Amino acid sequence: MTDKSPATPSQKRPPAMPMIVLIGVALALAAGLVLGNFMPARATQCEAQPARAAALDAAAVGALAALSGTGTGRGYADMTFVDAAGKPAAIRDFAGKKLLVNFWASWCVPCRAEMPALDALAGDYNSDGFMVLPVNLDIGEGGLAKAGKFLAEGGFAQLPLYADSSFAAFERLKTEAVAIGLPATLLLDEKGCELAVLQGPAEWDTPDGHKVIAALIGG
């Protein structure tokens, strides 16, 4: 008589745990960027600062006339990106420094033209209390490498490499109607609170640009 008993299951291979862990880490990093950057810049994050915004608005003349003082209470301490090594970073990591945060991409011609002035500005003013913080927005897996190559070839030694290849940080600005295109610049206080915004490029390394930075640092 034929044996009808169930066959013994074949021995299974152990799961590829290292690969599972790596995938989990990658997903967690991506989720952190998306959650941090698609969260609106809530007005409750910061107190309104009309006086500081007005001082920057008054300083924004000539080559910086397009800059607008805001100070309405939007905050970006939770805005996330990565550093040159791909490690997570956020605006809150620079607490204590007033920031010029410039959003740029290597494919953006006005962004590229603005880089020498930003590099010079950083060389003149970067300190314990102020920093030019560029955030690259080249999309895709090779975006970070492309941005690094551009900065290296341009000799922009004063500009660190930070990037958000998901573009989520800029989508957040668009959602808040803070910016509609690149380049875009935020002037933030030492807590990551917005004081002024600029849509489009500017001649930062000019007396007009220096006047705005002096107003930011001294405010």
QUIPE-V383815 format. One record per run of one state. SS is the DSSP state (h for helix, s for strand, l for the rest). FROM is the first residue (numbers start at 1). LEN is the number of residues. Records with the same first field share a line. If there is no record, write none. Layout:
SS: FROM-LEN ; FROM-LEN
This chain:
l: 1-16 ; 39-4 ; 46-4 ; 60-2 ; 65-3 ; 70-5 ; 76-4 ; 84-4 ; 95-3 ; 105-4 ; 126-4 ; 137-6 ; 155-7 ; 164-4 ; 176-8 ; 189-4 ; 200-7 ; 219-1
h: 17-22 ; 43-3 ; 50-10 ; 62-3 ; 91-4 ; 109-17 ; 143-12 ; 168-8 ; 207-12
s: 68-2 ; 75-1 ; 80-4 ; 88-3 ; 98-7 ; 130-7 ; 162-2 ; 184-5 ; 193-7
